[in-house]
Amino acid sequence: MANEQITREEVEHVANLAKLALTDSEADMFTDHLGKIFDVVTTLAEVDTENVKPTYSVTEMHTVLRDDVANNAHQSQELLHNAPEHQDTLIKVPAILDGGAKD
């Protein structure tokens, strides 16, 4: 794993993609925090785990799964009635790509 550090520009770019407005101090803080997280990941990547058996759970408990069964699946009209705007059977939502979102 490379020893590259995340840059402030990368933090601001990701924040922009997520439509988050960061102040200068927040951008600096996140750049510092993410840099420290990456340092830990780099350190962990250096650990030799060749002969270590994978641990999927730290307890002997097993997850009990139920069948995935849809309940009330035929209530589309009630759902559409609660939507602020819809067309046919589709709910209209504001655009968020290509600058369509409102700041």
Backbone torsions as a table, in degrees:
resi	resn	phi	psi	omega
1	MET	NA	137.5	-177.5
2	ALA	-72.1	155.1	178.4
3	ASN	-95.3	30.7	179.3
4	GLU	-73.0	148.6	176.6
5	GLN	-106.1	149.5	175.7
6	ILE	-73.3	140.3	-178.4
7	THR	-97.6	161.1	177.3
8	ARG	-61.2	-37.5	179.3
9	GLU	-61.8	-38.7	178.2
10	GLU	-67.2	-40.5	177.1
11	VAL	-61.7	-45.8	180.0
12	GLU	-65.5	-35.6	178.6
13	HIS	-64.7	-46.8	179.6
14	VAL	-65.1	-40.4	177.4
15	ALA	-61.3	-41.2	178.1
16	ASN	-63.6	-41.7	178.0
17	LEU	-62.4	-34.7	179.6
18	ALA	-85.8	5.0	-179.3
19	LYS	58.3	40.5	177.0
20	LEU	-106.7	134.9	176.1
21	ALA	-98.2	119.0	-179.9
22	LEU	-109.3	139.2	171.0
23	THR	-76.9	169.4	178.0
24	ASP	-59.4	-41.5	-178.6
25	SER	-69.2	-35.5	177.3
26	GLU	-67.6	-41.1	178.3
27	ALA	-62.3	-41.9	177.2
28	ASP	-63.6	-44.1	-178.7
29	MET	-62.8	-47.3	-179.0
30	PHE	-66.2	-36.1	176.5
31	THR	-61.5	-44.0	178.3
32	ASP	-65.0	-48.5	-177.9
33	HIS	-63.4	-44.9	179.5
34	LEU	-66.1	-35.2	175.7
35	GLY	-60.6	-41.5	178.4
36	LYS	-67.1	-38.5	177.2
37	ILE	-63.2	-44.6	178.5
38	PHE	-62.8	-35.6	176.3
39	ASP	-61.1	-41.8	178.9
40	VAL	-65.3	-42.8	179.0
41	VAL	-62.6	-40.9	177.9
42	THR	-62.0	-43.6	178.0
43	THR	-62.2	-44.5	179.3
44	LEU	-63.5	-34.5	-179.9
45	ALA	-66.4	-21.4	-179.5
46	GLU	-83.5	-10.3	-178.1
47	VAL	-74.0	132.9	178.4
48	ASP	-78.6	112.2	179.7
49	THR	-116.2	21.5	-175.2
50	GLU	-55.2	-45.4	-175.8
51	ASN	-107.4	24.8	180.0
52	VAL	-99.5	125.4	179.3
53	LYS	-71.1	134.5	-179.9
54	PRO	-60.1	141.6	176.0
55	THR	-108.5	115.9	179.5
56	TYR	-94.1	-23.7	178.6
57	SER	-155.7	143.5	179.7
58	VAL	-85.7	-5.6	177.1
59	THR	-118.6	169.0	178.6
60	GLU	-89.9	4.8	-178.7
61	MET	-71.2	148.2	179.0
62	HIS	-115.6	142.8	178.7
63	THR	-77.4	131.2	176.5
64	VAL	-100.9	118.3	-177.8
65	LEU	-102.0	146.0	176.0
66	ARG	-105.3	162.6	175.4
67	ASP	-65.0	141.5	178.5
68	ASP	-85.7	99.8	-176.9
69	VAL	-116.7	128.8	178.4
70	ALA	-76.4	132.2	175.6
71	ASN	-113.8	142.3	178.7
72	ASN	57.0	40.7	-174.6
73	ALA	-74.3	-14.1	-175.3
74	HIS	-105.9	41.2	-179.0
75	GLN	-114.5	34.1	-176.1
76	SER	-64.1	-36.9	-179.9
77	GLN	-64.7	-39.4	177.3
78	GLU	-65.1	-38.5	177.7
79	LEU	-63.8	-48.3	-179.4
80	LEU	-63.7	-31.6	177.7
81	HIS	-63.3	-31.9	-179.7
82	ASN	-85.7	-13.4	-178.6
83	ALA	-76.4	140.5	-179.7
84	PRO	-64.0	-32.2	-179.9
85	GLU	-153.2	136.6	178.1
86	HIS	-148.4	161.6	176.4
87	GLN	-134.3	120.3	-174.4
88	ASP	54.8	-118.0	-178.8
89	THR	-104.9	16.6	-177.2
90	LEU	-112.1	139.1	176.4
91	ILE	-88.7	127.8	177.9
92	LYS	-84.0	134.2	177.7
93	VAL	-128.8	156.9	179.1
94	PRO	-64.3	143.5	175.7
95	ALA	-68.9	140.4	177.0
96	ILE	-120.7	-8.0	-179.7
97	LEU	-100.1	158.7	177.0
98	ASP	58.2	37.8	176.2
99	GLY	71.8	16.8	-177.6
100	GLY	-78.6	-13.3	-177.6
101	ALA	-82.5	151.6	176.3
102	LYS	-91.5	136.7	-179.7
103	ASP	-78.0	NA	NA
